[in-house]
Amino acid sequence: MPVHPSTTVHVLNGPNLNLLGTREPAVYGRATLADVEDACRSTCDRHGLELVFRQTNHEGELVTLLQQAAGSLGVVLNAAAYTHTSIALADAIKAAGLNVVEVHLSNVFAREAFRHHSFISPVARGVICGLGIEGYRLAIDVLASSRAN
């Protein structure tokens, strides 16, 4: 656990994001999860923040990671398909009192109708979608700006 949780940003990624770069590159781009982590690390470094970067394909593990982020500056969450199905993730965000920015690589509103609903959005500070990995950088910028306020 980081020494200064209030200067720590958790970037949490859900199912299938470990396949970035090879999974439907026309939708998700060619950047890999390692590229996303590098972008997040450089953005955190620029703001003097610590980074915890995780990916899991398991809903329960994602709930645990959210709970462990309690007390941090905030969470950048790409819950992937769990965005549209998981009340448990929304409950974990509320229970832990997290400052969450929901991120999606693709524009979910330009895709299938089932992707238009999010259980995360109502408990998130904001949502960034359709900007590829730039969305992660922007989300960290938002969380960093909350530290100054």
Backbone torsions as a table, in degrees:
resi	resn	phi	psi	omega
1	MET	NA	135.1	-179.8
2	PRO	-59.7	153.2	-178.4
3	VAL	-69.0	-36.1	-176.7
4	HIS	-120.0	85.0	-176.7
5	PRO	-57.3	-31.4	-177.1
6	SER	-71.8	-8.3	174.9
7	THR	-113.6	18.4	-177.7
8	THR	-108.6	133.7	173.1
9	VAL	-110.3	129.7	174.9
10	HIS	-99.8	126.4	173.5
11	VAL	-110.6	113.1	-173.7
12	LEU	-117.0	130.7	-175.4
13	ASN	-122.5	136.9	-177.0
14	GLY	-92.7	-157.0	-169.2
15	PRO	-63.3	142.8	175.3
16	ASN	72.4	-3.5	178.6
17	LEU	-72.0	-15.0	171.9
18	ASN	-66.8	-13.6	-179.3
19	LEU	-97.0	7.0	179.9
20	LEU	-54.5	144.0	-179.0
21	GLY	97.8	-28.8	178.6
22	THR	-119.1	-24.6	-178.5
23	ARG	-85.7	115.1	176.5
24	GLU	40.6	63.0	-177.1
25	PRO	-59.9	-24.2	177.0
26	ALA	-67.4	-25.5	179.4
27	VAL	-95.6	-46.8	-170.9
28	TYR	-103.5	-5.5	-179.5
29	GLY	87.3	179.4	-177.7
30	ARG	-100.8	-6.2	178.1
31	ALA	-65.4	141.2	177.9
32	THR	-91.7	170.2	175.4
33	LEU	-62.5	-33.8	175.8
34	ALA	-63.4	-37.2	175.8
35	ASP	-64.1	-41.0	178.0
36	VAL	-62.2	-45.1	179.7
37	GLU	-62.0	-43.1	178.2
38	ASP	-59.9	-43.2	179.3
39	ALA	-63.8	-41.2	179.4
40	CYS	-67.6	-41.7	-179.7
41	ARG	-63.3	-43.8	-179.5
42	SER	-67.1	-34.8	178.1
43	THR	-69.3	-42.7	176.2
44	CYS	-62.7	-43.1	178.2
45	ASP	-58.1	-42.2	-179.8
46	ARG	-60.5	-32.8	-179.1
47	HIS	-95.4	0.0	-177.1
48	GLY	70.0	34.1	-178.2
49	LEU	-110.3	153.6	173.9
50	GLU	-89.3	150.5	-179.0
51	LEU	-121.3	132.6	166.8
52	VAL	-115.3	118.3	-174.9
53	PHE	-121.2	121.4	-177.0
54	ARG	-139.1	154.4	173.1
55	GLN	-139.3	139.6	175.3
56	THR	-147.1	149.9	175.1
57	ASN	-95.4	3.4	-172.5
58	HIS	-114.5	124.8	-176.8
59	GLU	-59.5	-46.5	-179.3
60	GLY	-61.3	-37.5	177.4
61	GLU	-66.5	-37.4	177.6
62	LEU	-65.0	-37.4	174.5
63	VAL	-60.1	-46.2	179.3
64	THR	-61.5	-43.0	179.2
65	LEU	-63.1	-38.5	175.7
66	LEU	-63.4	-44.4	178.5
67	GLN	-61.2	-38.7	180.0
68	GLN	-69.1	-18.7	-180.0
69	ALA	-82.8	-3.2	179.3
70	ALA	-54.2	136.0	179.7
71	GLY	87.0	-5.7	178.9
72	SER	-79.8	170.4	175.7
73	LEU	-61.7	-38.0	178.0
74	GLY	169.4	179.7	-176.2
75	VAL	-130.1	131.5	166.6
76	VAL	-97.3	117.1	-173.1
77	LEU	-120.1	117.5	167.7
78	ASN	-110.9	92.0	-176.8
79	ALA	-80.0	-1.3	178.4
80	ALA	53.1	-135.4	-175.6
81	ALA	-60.6	-26.8	179.0
82	TYR	-64.8	-19.4	175.6
83	THR	-52.8	-39.4	-171.3
84	HIS	-94.0	-1.9	-172.9
85	THR	-133.3	-17.6	-164.7
86	SER	-104.6	103.0	170.0
87	ILE	-70.6	-31.2	-179.6
88	ALA	-59.8	-40.1	178.4
89	LEU	-66.4	-43.3	178.0
90	ALA	-60.7	-43.4	178.7
91	ASP	-63.0	-39.7	179.1
92	ALA	-64.1	-40.1	178.7
93	ILE	-62.2	-46.3	179.6
94	LYS	-65.4	-45.5	-176.6
95	ALA	-62.9	-37.1	-178.6
96	ALA	-86.3	-6.7	179.9
97	GLY	63.1	42.3	-172.4
98	LEU	-84.8	146.8	171.6
99	ASN	-93.3	99.7	-171.1
100	VAL	-114.3	135.1	166.9
101	VAL	-112.1	119.3	179.4
102	GLU	-81.7	132.1	-177.4
103	VAL	-129.2	139.6	172.2
104	HIS	-134.8	135.1	179.3
105	LEU	-65.1	-43.2	-178.6
106	SER	-94.4	165.4	174.0
107	ASN	-83.1	98.9	-175.3
108	VAL	-62.1	-23.4	-178.5
109	PHE	-81.1	-9.4	175.4
110	ALA	-100.2	10.6	-176.3
111	ARG	-117.8	-160.7	-177.2
112	GLU	-57.2	149.2	-176.2
113	ALA	-58.9	-34.9	-178.4
114	PHE	-63.6	-21.6	179.4
115	ARG	-81.0	-6.8	-177.8
116	HIS	-78.4	-15.8	179.3
117	HIS	-103.0	135.3	178.1
118	SER	-128.2	130.3	170.8
119	PHE	-79.4	-15.6	-177.7
120	ILE	-83.3	-41.5	-174.0
121	SER	-50.4	-43.7	-178.4
122	PRO	-64.2	-19.3	-179.6
123	VAL	-111.4	7.8	179.9
124	ALA	-99.5	154.5	174.5
125	ARG	-67.8	-37.7	179.5
126	GLY	-166.7	174.1	-177.6
127	VAL	-132.2	134.5	174.4
128	ILE	-124.4	123.7	179.0
129	CYS	-142.0	151.2	173.3
130	GLY	85.3	6.5	-177.1
131	LEU	-108.9	14.5	-179.4
132	GLY	62.1	-149.0	-177.0
133	ILE	-69.4	-16.8	175.3
134	GLU	-58.6	-29.9	178.1
135	GLY	-59.3	-36.9	177.7
136	TYR	-65.1	-44.5	179.1
137	ARG	-60.2	-45.2	179.9
138	LEU	-62.9	-39.7	179.1
139	ALA	-63.3	-41.4	177.4
140	ILE	-65.5	-40.1	175.7
141	ASP	-57.1	-42.9	179.0
142	VAL	-62.3	-47.4	179.5
143	LEU	-63.0	-40.3	178.3
144	ALA	-62.3	-38.8	-179.4
145	SER	-67.4	-27.5	178.5
146	SER	-69.7	-24.1	177.8
147	ARG	-68.4	-34.2	-178.1
148	ALA	-77.2	-20.2	-176.4
149	ASN	-88.0	NA	NA
